[in-house]
Amino acid sequence: MLSPSDTAIVFLLALLLFGPEQLPRIARQLGEAMRHVQTTTHTFMNEMERAARASESQQLPPHVDEIAPEKEDVEQGLSEGTKAPPASTSD
């Protein structure tokens, strides 16, 4: 970010280079360009957020059968004298 003194120097240089007649036109064009960049950035960010929400809603949670061991496997392990793995409590 420019300090106030830096901004004054840039303004004076622009005034000397372009003259008082051209300076308002150049400032208007610069403002329009900045507005176009902001609009484009805002549109892009909204589209990315929409796509992220759409992909999150399409993902299905994993099946419990694929994660947890079968009940028979756990019971068989207990009957063979092995200890069952401790239940994890993840919050």
PDB file as gemmi writes it, atoms N, CA and C in Angstrom:
CRYST1    1.000    1.000    1.000  90.00  90.00  90.00 P 1                      
ATOM      1  N   MET A   1       0.845  -1.170   0.000  1.00  0.00           N  
ATOM      2  CA  MET A   1       0.000   0.000   0.000  1.00  0.00           C  
ATOM      3  C   MET A   1       0.890   1.232   0.000  1.00  0.00           C  
ATOM      4  N   LEU A   2       0.481   2.217  -0.754  1.00  0.00           N  
ATOM      5  CA  LEU A   2       1.257   3.446  -0.853  1.00  0.00           C  
ATOM      6  C   LEU A   2       0.952   4.372   0.320  1.00  0.00           C  
ATOM      7  N   SER A   3       1.998   5.000   0.786  1.00  0.00           N  
ATOM      8  CA  SER A   3       1.808   5.995   1.839  1.00  0.00           C  
ATOM      9  C   SER A   3       1.253   7.280   1.209  1.00  0.00           C  
ATOM     10  N   PRO A   4       0.752   8.202   2.012  1.00  0.00           N  
ATOM     11  CA  PRO A   4       0.220   9.460   1.448  1.00  0.00           C  
ATOM     12  C   PRO A   4       1.261  10.237   0.640  1.00  0.00           C  
ATOM     13  N   SER A   5       2.507  10.227   1.093  1.00  0.00           N  
ATOM     14  CA  SER A   5       3.534  10.958   0.332  1.00  0.00           C  
ATOM     15  C   SER A   5       3.817  10.267  -1.002  1.00  0.00           C  
ATOM     16  N   ASP A   6       3.816   8.914  -1.006  1.00  0.00           N  
ATOM     17  CA  ASP A   6       4.023   8.191  -2.266  1.00  0.00           C  
ATOM     18  C   ASP A   6       2.870   8.451  -3.239  1.00  0.00           C  
ATOM     19  N   THR A   7       1.657   8.504  -2.703  1.00  0.00           N  
ATOM     20  CA  THR A   7       0.490   8.775  -3.542  1.00  0.00           C  
ATOM     21  C   THR A   7       0.581  10.170  -4.155  1.00  0.00           C  
ATOM     22  N   ALA A   8       1.028  11.144  -3.391  1.00  0.00           N  
ATOM     23  CA  ALA A   8       1.173  12.512  -3.899  1.00  0.00           C  
ATOM     24  C   ALA A   8       2.220  12.563  -5.003  1.00  0.00           C  
ATOM     25  N   ILE A   9       3.315  11.841  -4.835  1.00  0.00           N  
ATOM     26  CA  ILE A   9       4.370  11.823  -5.857  1.00  0.00           C  
ATOM     27  C   ILE A   9       3.850  11.196  -7.143  1.00  0.00           C  
ATOM     28  N   VAL A  10       3.102  10.085  -7.027  1.00  0.00           N  
ATOM     29  CA  VAL A  10       2.544   9.431  -8.213  1.00  0.00           C  
ATOM     30  C   VAL A  10       1.559  10.363  -8.902  1.00  0.00           C  
ATOM     31  N   PHE A  11       0.725  11.049  -8.135  1.00  0.00           N  
ATOM     32  CA  PHE A  11      -0.234  11.992  -8.709  1.00  0.00           C  
ATOM     33  C   PHE A  11       0.478  13.120  -9.452  1.00  0.00           C  
ATOM     34  N   LEU A  12       1.511  13.672  -8.852  1.00  0.00           N  
ATOM     35  CA  LEU A  12       2.250  14.761  -9.509  1.00  0.00           C  
ATOM     36  C   LEU A  12       2.935  14.276 -10.789  1.00  0.00           C  
ATOM     37  N   LEU A  13       3.523  13.092 -10.753  1.00  0.00           N  
ATOM     38  CA  LEU A  13       4.148  12.550 -11.963  1.00  0.00           C  
ATOM     39  C   LEU A  13       3.115  12.322 -13.067  1.00  0.00           C  
ATOM     40  N   ALA A  14       1.953  11.780 -12.713  1.00  0.00           N  
ATOM     41  CA  ALA A  14       0.895  11.568 -13.701  1.00  0.00           C  
ATOM     42  C   ALA A  14       0.411  12.899 -14.260  1.00  0.00           C  
ATOM     43  N   LEU A  15       0.307  13.908 -13.413  1.00  0.00           N  
ATOM     44  CA  LEU A  15      -0.123  15.235 -13.866  1.00  0.00           C  
ATOM     45  C   LEU A  15       0.879  15.827 -14.840  1.00  0.00           C  
ATOM     46  N   LEU A  16       2.171  15.652 -14.535  1.00  0.00           N  
ATOM     47  CA  LEU A  16       3.206  16.170 -15.428  1.00  0.00           C  
ATOM     48  C   LEU A  16       3.265  15.392 -16.745  1.00  0.00           C  
ATOM     49  N   LEU A  17       3.102  14.079 -16.685  1.00  0.00           N  
ATOM     50  CA  LEU A  17       3.199  13.261 -17.893  1.00  0.00           C  
ATOM     51  C   LEU A  17       1.991  13.402 -18.810  1.00  0.00           C  
ATOM     52  N   PHE A  18       0.776  13.418 -18.247  1.00  0.00           N  
ATOM     53  CA  PHE A  18      -0.422  13.385 -19.076  1.00  0.00           C  
ATOM     54  C   PHE A  18      -1.128  14.727 -19.176  1.00  0.00           C  
ATOM     55  N   GLY A  19      -0.880  15.610 -18.264  1.00  0.00           N  
ATOM     56  CA  GLY A  19      -1.523  16.922 -18.306  1.00  0.00           C  
ATOM     57  C   GLY A  19      -2.886  16.891 -17.633  1.00  0.00           C  
ATOM     58  N   PRO A  20      -3.370  18.075 -17.270  1.00  0.00           N  
ATOM     59  CA  PRO A  20      -4.643  18.160 -16.552  1.00  0.00           C  
ATOM     60  C   PRO A  20      -5.855  17.764 -17.418  1.00  0.00           C  
ATOM     61  N   GLU A  21      -5.737  17.833 -18.739  1.00  0.00           N  
ATOM     62  CA  GLU A  21      -6.864  17.484 -19.606  1.00  0.00           C  
ATOM     63  C   GLU A  21      -7.046  15.964 -19.702  1.00  0.00           C  
ATOM     64  N   GLN A  22      -5.953  15.227 -19.735  1.00  0.00           N  
ATOM     65  CA  GLN A  22      -6.012  13.779 -19.933  1.00  0.00           C  
ATOM     66  C   GLN A  22      -6.163  13.003 -18.622  1.00  0.00           C  
ATOM     67  N   LEU A  23      -5.810  13.604 -17.508  1.00  0.00           N  
ATOM     68  CA  LEU A  23      -5.803  12.893 -16.229  1.00  0.00           C  
ATOM     69  C   LEU A  23      -7.184  12.351 -15.822  1.00  0.00           C  
ATOM     70  N   PRO A  24      -8.282  13.096 -15.955  1.00  0.00           N  
ATOM     71  CA  PRO A  24      -9.594  12.530 -15.598  1.00  0.00           C  
ATOM     72  C   PRO A  24      -9.983  11.325 -16.471  1.00  0.00           C  
ATOM     73  N   ARG A  25      -9.665  11.383 -17.763  1.00  0.00           N  
ATOM     74  CA  ARG A  25      -9.976  10.277 -18.656  1.00  0.00           C  
ATOM     75  C   ARG A  25      -9.187   9.035 -18.276  1.00  0.00           C  
ATOM     76  N   ILE A  26      -7.920   9.208 -17.949  1.00  0.00           N  
ATOM     77  CA  ILE A  26      -7.066   8.079 -17.556  1.00  0.00           C  
ATOM     78  C   ILE A  26      -7.542   7.501 -16.219  1.00  0.00           C  
ATOM     79  N   ALA A  27      -7.919   8.359 -15.281  1.00  0.00           N  
ATOM     80  CA  ALA A  27      -8.416   7.885 -13.986  1.00  0.00           C  
ATOM     81  C   ALA A  27      -9.721   7.106 -14.164  1.00  0.00           C  
ATOM     82  N   ARG A  28     -10.593   7.574 -15.061  1.00  0.00           N  
ATOM     83  CA  ARG A  28     -11.845   6.871 -15.333  1.00  0.00           C  
ATOM     84  C   ARG A  28     -11.571   5.492 -15.934  1.00  0.00           C  
ATOM     85  N   GLN A  29     -10.649   5.430 -16.889  1.00  0.00           N  
ATOM     86  CA  GLN A  29     -10.303   4.146 -17.498  1.00  0.00           C  
ATOM     87  C   GLN A  29      -9.682   3.192 -16.478  1.00  0.00           C  
ATOM     88  N   LEU A  30      -8.849   3.731 -15.613  1.00  0.00           N  
ATOM     89  CA  LEU A  30      -8.241   2.908 -14.574  1.00  0.00           C  
ATOM     90  C   LEU A  30      -9.308   2.380 -13.606  1.00  0.00           C  
ATOM     91  N   GLY A  31     -10.273   3.221 -13.254  1.00  0.00           N  
ATOM     92  CA  GLY A  31     -11.368   2.792 -12.383  1.00  0.00           C  
ATOM     93  C   GLY A  31     -12.217   1.705 -13.026  1.00  0.00           C  
ATOM     94  N   GLU A  32     -12.500   1.854 -14.317  1.00  0.00           N  
ATOM     95  CA  GLU A  32     -13.274   0.833 -15.031  1.00  0.00           C  
ATOM     96  C   GLU A  32     -12.508  -0.490 -15.088  1.00  0.00           C  
ATOM     97  N   ALA A  33     -11.212  -0.411 -15.307  1.00  0.00           N  
ATOM     98  CA  ALA A  33     -10.396  -1.630 -15.351  1.00  0.00           C  
ATOM     99  C   ALA A  33     -10.382  -2.316 -13.988  1.00  0.00           C  
ATOM    100  N   MET A  34     -10.251  -1.539 -12.923  1.00  0.00           N  
ATOM    101  CA  MET A  34     -10.260  -2.117 -11.577  1.00  0.00           C  
ATOM    102  C   MET A  34     -11.620  -2.745 -11.258  1.00  0.00           C  
ATOM    103  N   ARG A  35     -12.701  -2.099 -11.662  1.00  0.00           N  
ATOM    104  CA  ARG A  35     -14.037  -2.650 -11.442  1.00  0.00           C  
ATOM    105  C   ARG A  35     -14.206  -3.966 -12.209  1.00  0.00           C  
ATOM    106  N   HIS A  36     -13.684  -4.024 -13.430  1.00  0.00           N  
ATOM    107  CA  HIS A  36     -13.758  -5.254 -14.231  1.00  0.00           C  
ATOM    108  C   HIS A  36     -12.979  -6.385 -13.548  1.00  0.00           C  
ATOM    109  N   VAL A  37     -11.799  -6.073 -13.009  1.00  0.00           N  
ATOM    110  CA  VAL A  37     -11.003  -7.084 -12.313  1.00  0.00           C  
ATOM    111  C   VAL A  37     -11.745  -7.571 -11.067  1.00  0.00           C  
ATOM    112  N   GLN A  38     -12.343  -6.660 -10.310  1.00  0.00           N  
ATOM    113  CA  GLN A  38     -13.090  -7.049  -9.110  1.00  0.00           C  
ATOM    114  C   GLN A  38     -14.298  -7.911  -9.462  1.00  0.00           C  
ATOM    115  N   THR A  39     -15.025  -7.554 -10.504  1.00  0.00           N  
ATOM    116  CA  THR A  39     -16.185  -8.329 -10.921  1.00  0.00           C  
ATOM    117  C   THR A  39     -15.771  -9.725 -11.363  1.00  0.00           C  
ATOM    118  N   THR A  40     -14.701  -9.808 -12.133  1.00  0.00           N  
ATOM    119  CA  THR A  40     -14.218 -11.096 -12.605  1.00  0.00           C  
ATOM    120  C   THR A  40     -13.769 -11.965 -11.434  1.00  0.00           C  
ATOM    121  N   THR A  41     -13.056 -11.375 -10.496  1.00  0.00           N  
ATOM    122  CA  THR A  41     -12.596 -12.114  -9.321  1.00  0.00           C  
ATOM    123  C   THR A  41     -13.781 -12.597  -8.495  1.00  0.00           C  
ATOM    124  N   HIS A  42     -14.762 -11.737  -8.288  1.00  0.00           N  
ATOM    125  CA  HIS A  42     -15.946 -12.106  -7.513  1.00  0.00           C  
ATOM    126  C   HIS A  42     -16.711 -13.246  -8.193  1.00  0.00           C  
ATOM    127  N   THR A  43     -16.867 -13.162  -9.509  1.00  0.00           N  
ATOM    128  CA  THR A  43     -17.550 -14.214 -10.258  1.00  0.00           C  
ATOM    129  C   THR A  43     -16.791 -15.527 -10.157  1.00  0.00           C  
ATOM    130  N   PHE A  44     -15.482 -15.465 -10.276  1.00  0.00           N  
ATOM    131  CA  PHE A  44     -14.655 -16.671 -10.188  1.00  0.00           C  
ATOM    132  C   PHE A  44     -14.780 -17.315  -8.810  1.00  0.00           C  
ATOM    133  N   MET A  45     -14.700 -16.514  -7.752  1.00  0.00           N  
ATOM    134  CA  MET A  45     -14.807 -17.048  -6.393  1.00  0.00           C  
ATOM    135  C   MET A  45     -16.185 -17.674  -6.155  1.00  0.00           C  
ATOM    136  N   ASN A  46     -17.245 -17.039  -6.630  1.00  0.00           N  
ATOM    137  CA  ASN A  46     -18.588 -17.600  -6.478  1.00  0.00           C  
ATOM    138  C   ASN A  46     -18.710 -18.928  -7.216  1.00  0.00           C  
ATOM    139  N   GLU A  47     -18.137 -19.009  -8.406  1.00  0.00           N  
ATOM    140  CA  GLU A  47     -18.192 -20.253  -9.178  1.00  0.00           C  
ATOM    141  C   GLU A  47     -17.411 -21.365  -8.484  1.00  0.00           C  
ATOM    142  N   MET A  48     -16.260 -21.038  -7.914  1.00  0.00           N  
ATOM    143  CA  MET A  48     -15.470 -22.047  -7.204  1.00  0.00           C  
ATOM    144  C   MET A  48     -16.215 -22.539  -5.962  1.00  0.00           C  
ATOM    145  N   GLU A  49     -16.856 -21.654  -5.217  1.00  0.00           N  
ATOM    146  CA  GLU A  49     -17.634 -22.044  -4.043  1.00  0.00           C  
ATOM    147  C   GLU A  49     -18.817 -22.911  -4.445  1.00  0.00           C  
ATOM    148  N   ARG A  50     -19.490 -22.562  -5.548  1.00  0.00           N  
ATOM    149  CA  ARG A  50     -20.618 -23.356  -6.026  1.00  0.00           C  
ATOM    150  C   ARG A  50     -20.156 -24.753  -6.419  1.00  0.00           C  
ATOM    151  N   ALA A  51     -19.024 -24.845  -7.101  1.00  0.00           N  
ATOM    152  CA  ALA A  51     -18.498 -26.140  -7.509  1.00  0.00           C  
ATOM    153  C   ALA A  51     -18.092 -26.976  -6.292  1.00  0.00           C  
ATOM    154  N   ALA A  52     -17.536 -26.335  -5.278  1.00  0.00           N  
ATOM    155  CA  ALA A  52     -17.144 -27.064  -4.067  1.00  0.00           C  
ATOM    156  C   ALA A  52     -18.375 -27.597  -3.344  1.00  0.00           C  
ATOM    157  N   ARG A  53     -19.423 -26.786  -3.253  1.00  0.00           N  
ATOM    158  CA  ARG A  53     -20.654 -27.253  -2.610  1.00  0.00           C  
ATOM    159  C   ARG A  53     -21.277 -28.402  -3.395  1.00  0.00           C  
ATOM    160  N   ALA A  54     -21.237 -28.323  -4.718  1.00  0.00           N  
ATOM    161  CA  ALA A  54     -21.807 -29.377  -5.547  1.00  0.00           C  
ATOM    162  C   ALA A  54     -21.028 -30.679  -5.383  1.00  0.00           C  
ATOM    163  N   SER A  55     -19.697 -30.596  -5.319  1.00  0.00           N  
ATOM    164  CA  SER A  55     -18.904 -31.816  -5.173  1.00  0.00           C  
ATOM    165  C   SER A  55     -19.069 -32.412  -3.779  1.00  0.00           C  
ATOM    166  N   GLU A  56     -19.245 -31.576  -2.755  1.00  0.00           N  
ATOM    167  CA  GLU A  56     -19.473 -32.086  -1.399  1.00  0.00           C  
ATOM    168  C   GLU A  56     -20.807 -32.804  -1.309  1.00  0.00           C  
ATOM    169  N   SER A  57     -21.818 -32.296  -1.982  1.00  0.00           N  
ATOM    170  CA  SER A  57     -23.130 -32.924  -1.908  1.00  0.00           C  
ATOM    171  C   SER A  57     -23.176 -34.222  -2.717  1.00  0.00           C  
ATOM    172  N   GLN A  58     -22.278 -34.399  -3.683  1.00  0.00           N  
ATOM    173  CA  GLN A  58     -22.256 -35.615  -4.488  1.00  0.00           C  
ATOM    174  C   GLN A  58     -21.470 -36.735  -3.828  1.00  0.00           C  
ATOM    175  N   GLN A  59     -20.589 -36.417  -2.897  1.00  0.00           N  
ATOM    176  CA  GLN A  59     -19.792 -37.444  -2.238  1.00  0.00           C  
ATOM    177  C   GLN A  59     -20.669 -38.209  -1.264  1.00  0.00           C  
ATOM    178  N   LEU A  60     -20.611 -39.522  -1.362  1.00  0.00           N  
ATOM    179  CA  LEU A  60     -21.376 -40.365  -0.465  1.00  0.00           C  
ATOM    180  C   LEU A  60     -20.499 -40.778   0.692  1.00  0.00           C  
ATOM    181  N   PRO A  61     -21.060 -40.890   1.892  1.00  0.00           N  
ATOM    182  CA  PRO A  61     -20.240 -41.340   3.025  1.00  0.00           C  
ATOM    183  C   PRO A  61     -19.843 -42.798   2.817  1.00  0.00           C  
ATOM    184  N   PRO A  62     -18.683 -43.196   3.305  1.00  0.00           N  
ATOM    185  CA  PRO A  62     -18.258 -44.579   3.136  1.00  0.00           C  
ATOM    186  C   PRO A  62     -19.186 -45.515   3.898  1.00  0.00           C  
ATOM    187  N   HIS A  63     -19.321 -46.728   3.372  1.00  0.00           N  
ATOM    188  CA  HIS A  63     -20.184 -47.708   4.022  1.00  0.00           C  
ATOM    189  C   HIS A  63     -19.505 -48.205   5.285  1.00  0.00           C  
ATOM    190  N   VAL A  64     -20.296 -48.425   6.295  1.00  0.00           N  
ATOM    191  CA  VAL A  64     -19.779 -48.901   7.573  1.00  0.00           C  
ATOM    192  C   VAL A  64     -19.189 -50.292   7.391  1.00  0.00           C  
ATOM    193  N   ASP A  65     -19.765 -51.105   6.504  1.00  0.00           N  
ATOM    194  CA  ASP A  65     -19.269 -52.457   6.276  1.00  0.00           C  
ATOM    195  C   ASP A  65     -17.833 -52.458   5.767  1.00  0.00           C  
ATOM    196  N   GLU A  66     -17.452 -51.432   5.020  1.00  0.00           N  
ATOM    197  CA  GLU A  66     -16.111 -51.378   4.468  1.00  0.00           C  
ATOM    198  C   GLU A  66     -15.081 -50.972   5.515  1.00  0.00           C  
ATOM    199  N   ILE A  67     -15.506 -50.277   6.560  1.00  0.00           N  
ATOM    200  CA  ILE A  67     -14.579 -49.775   7.566  1.00  0.00           C  
ATOM    201  C   ILE A  67     -14.482 -50.730   8.745  1.00  0.00           C  
ATOM    202  N   ALA A  68     -15.625 -51.116   9.297  1.00  0.00           N  
ATOM    203  CA  ALA A  68     -15.655 -51.927  10.509  1.00  0.00           C  
ATOM    204  C   ALA A  68     -15.450 -53.399  10.165  1.00  0.00           C  
ATOM    205  N   PRO A  69     -14.762 -54.140  11.032  1.00  0.00           N  
ATOM    206  CA  PRO A  69     -14.620 -55.570  10.784  1.00  0.00           C  
ATOM    207  C   PRO A  69     -15.960 -56.261  10.977  1.00  0.00           C  
ATOM    208  N   GLU A  70     -16.105 -57.356  10.310  1.00  0.00           N  
ATOM    209  CA  GLU A  70     -17.333 -58.134  10.437  1.00  0.00           C  
ATOM    210  C   GLU A  70     -17.493 -58.621  11.872  1.00  0.00           C  
ATOM    211  N   LYS A  71     -18.723 -58.754  12.317  1.00  0.00           N  
ATOM    212  CA  LYS A  71     -19.013 -59.190  13.679  1.00  0.00           C  
ATOM    213  C   LYS A  71     -18.447 -60.586  13.922  1.00  0.00           C  
ATOM    214  N   GLU A  72     -18.557 -61.441  12.909  1.00  0.00           N  
ATOM    215  CA  GLU A  72     -18.048 -62.803  13.051  1.00  0.00           C  
ATOM    216  C   GLU A  72     -16.536 -62.813  13.242  1.00  0.00           C  
ATOM    217  N   ASP A  73     -15.817 -61.919  12.537  1.00  0.00           N  
ATOM    218  CA  ASP A  73     -14.363 -61.847  12.659  1.00  0.00           C  
ATOM    219  C   ASP A  73     -13.961 -61.439  14.068  1.00  0.00           C  
ATOM    220  N   VAL A  74     -14.681 -60.506  14.654  1.00  0.00           N  
ATOM    221  CA  VAL A  74     -14.370 -60.049  16.003  1.00  0.00           C  
ATOM    222  C   VAL A  74     -14.648 -61.165  17.000  1.00  0.00           C  
ATOM    223  N   GLU A  75     -15.798 -61.830  16.849  1.00  0.00           N  
ATOM    224  CA  GLU A  75     -16.140 -62.916  17.763  1.00  0.00           C  
ATOM    225  C   GLU A  75     -15.149 -64.066  17.654  1.00  0.00           C  
ATOM    226  N   GLN A  76     -14.705 -64.374  16.436  1.00  0.00           N  
ATOM    227  CA  GLN A  76     -13.734 -65.453  16.234  1.00  0.00           C  
ATOM    228  C   GLN A  76     -12.410 -65.095  16.898  1.00  0.00           C  
ATOM    229  N   GLY A  77     -11.989 -63.843  16.773  1.00  0.00           N  
ATOM    230  CA  GLY A  77     -10.747 -63.410  17.405  1.00  0.00           C  
ATOM    231  C   GLY A  77     -10.829 -63.505  18.909  1.00  0.00           C  
ATOM    232  N   LEU A  78     -11.989 -63.199  19.491  1.00  0.00           N  
ATOM    233  CA  LEU A  78     -12.157 -63.297  20.938  1.00  0.00           C  
ATOM    234  C   LEU A  78     -12.168 -64.750  21.391  1.00  0.00           C  
ATOM    235  N   SER A  79     -12.756 -65.619  20.577  1.00  0.00           N  
ATOM    236  CA  SER A  79     -12.811 -67.017  20.978  1.00  0.00           C  
ATOM    237  C   SER A  79     -11.445 -67.681  20.895  1.00  0.00           C  
ATOM    238  N   GLU A  80     -10.544 -67.156  20.078  1.00  0.00           N  
ATOM    239  CA  GLU A  80      -9.197 -67.718  19.961  1.00  0.00           C  
ATOM    240  C   GLU A  80      -8.273 -67.193  21.044  1.00  0.00           C  
ATOM    241  N   GLY A  81      -8.758 -66.336  21.909  1.00  0.00           N  
ATOM    242  CA  GLY A  81      -7.953 -65.837  23.005  1.00  0.00           C  
ATOM    243  C   GLY A  81      -7.235 -64.532  22.697  1.00  0.00           C  
ATOM    244  N   THR A  82      -7.496 -63.957  21.568  1.00  0.00           N  
ATOM    245  CA  THR A  82      -6.877 -62.663  21.253  1.00  0.00           C  
ATOM    246  C   THR A  82      -7.803 -61.563  21.726  1.00  0.00           C  
ATOM    247  N   LYS A  83      -7.219 -60.479  22.031  1.00  0.00           N  
ATOM    248  CA  LYS A  83      -8.004 -59.345  22.486  1.00  0.00           C  
ATOM    249  C   LYS A  83      -8.505 -58.563  21.283  1.00  0.00           C  
ATOM    250  N   ALA A  84      -9.677 -58.066  21.418  1.00  0.00           N  
ATOM    251  CA  ALA A  84     -10.231 -57.195  20.375  1.00  0.00           C  
ATOM    252  C   ALA A  84      -9.518 -55.857  20.453  1.00  0.00           C  
ATOM    253  N   PRO A  85      -9.330 -55.221  19.321  1.00  0.00           N  
ATOM    254  CA  PRO A  85      -8.688 -53.901  19.364  1.00  0.00           C  
ATOM    255  C   PRO A  85      -9.543 -52.928  20.150  1.00  0.00           C  
ATOM    256  N   PRO A  86      -8.911 -52.024  20.882  1.00  0.00           N  
ATOM    257  CA  PRO A  86      -9.691 -51.081  21.672  1.00  0.00           C  
ATOM    258  C   PRO A  86     -10.542 -50.208  20.782  1.00  0.00           C  
ATOM    259  N   ALA A  87     -11.728 -49.911  21.245  1.00  0.00           N  
ATOM    260  CA  ALA A  87     -12.627 -49.055  20.484  1.00  0.00           C  
ATOM    261  C   ALA A  87     -12.066 -47.652  20.475  1.00  0.00           C  
ATOM    262  N   SER A  88     -11.995 -47.078  19.301  1.00  0.00           N  
ATOM    263  CA  SER A  88     -11.459 -45.712  19.205  1.00  0.00           C  
ATOM    264  C   SER A  88     -12.590 -44.729  19.407  1.00  0.00           C  
ATOM    265  N   THR A  89     -12.287 -43.735  20.182  1.00  0.00           N  
ATOM    266  CA  THR A  89     -13.255 -42.660  20.422  1.00  0.00           C  
ATOM    267  C   THR A  89     -12.690 -41.407  19.832  1.00  0.00           C  
ATOM    268  N   SER A  90     -13.076 -41.147  18.599  1.00  0.00           N  
ATOM    269  CA  SER A  90     -12.597 -39.932  17.941  1.00  0.00           C  
ATOM    270  C   SER A  90     -13.729 -38.941  17.845  1.00  0.00           C  
ATOM    271  N   ASP A  91     -13.544 -37.806  18.443  1.00  0.00           N  
ATOM    272  CA  ASP A  91     -14.545 -36.735  18.406  1.00  0.00           C  
ATOM    273  C   ASP A  91     -14.007 -35.548  17.715  1.00  0.00           C  
TER     274      ASP A  91                                                      
END                                                                             
